[in-house]
Amino acid sequence: METETVNCQAELWQARGKCGGERERVDWEYDCHNHPSGLVPPVLKIHSLTLAATGLLLSNSSAGRYVCPMEKRKGNLPRLDRSAYRGLAYVHWVFNIEGRKRGWLDTEFFLRFQLLAVHAFLRQKIVAPCVCLMPDHMHMVLIGCDENGSDQKIAVEFLRKQLKPILTKKSVNIQRTPYDHVLRQEERDRDSFENHAAYILDNPMRAGLVDDGESWSYECAIVPGYPDLDIRAADYWDKFWRIYQGKLLVLA
């Protein structure tokens, strides 16, 4: 099958095209303002999509050229094998709220989220050095600690299941398929990784929710056994990496 790639320089875009032998029309939509250049997944490949026919609509609001993933509204795009999410994987997860609805995020939900996440991560020996909940989506960067036992897919599925009744009461739902980016080896370098996390944590400022230098109320680190970790503390990363090294279970 013919393979094309999509590069996007946009905050919000839609690509509409005709695909395959039946020339079925497919609608796409993805909010890509949270993905800095160099910190996004490998170029998304779309089979049997002729870019000339997409009628790509761009709404530019940010400089730099981004390589953006797309979430298909009907059906699923090919995904990585589950083994990519096991062991010592580093993965950036994004849960979008259906219809980009707001009004569900408050202090009570944030506390419940942290409690449920601790249970999910403890079961699978996972830590979350960076969590940022936005008004219409959620970011988590997760790292497995057990080379032979951590499974982020299981942890995420458990967390979504536990969050569902809470969000249903607020008349919102998480989109069925989350966006995820399995970090490559060069992105796991300490400086690159910390820059990635810093960009995520600055989302509220870029969105105009807080002023520059102010803390957002719905961001944290979730490391079971360490409830007092302050993600905005000057020595946070030194503390986190020491704790992570202590939790590592690596096969000899």
Secondary structure, DSSP 8 states (H G I E B T S, - for coil): --EEE--B--SEEEEEEEETTTTEEEEEEEE-TT--TTSS-S--EEETB-GGGT--EEE--S-S-B----EESSS------GGGGBTT-EEEEEEEBGGG--S--SHHHHHHHHHHHHHHHHHHTEEEEEEEEETTEEEEEEEE-BTTT-BHHHHHHHHHHHHHHHHHTTT--B-SS-EEEE--GGGGSHHHHHHHHHHHHTHHHHTTSS-TT---TTEEEE-TT-TT--TTSTTHHHHHHHHHHHH-B---
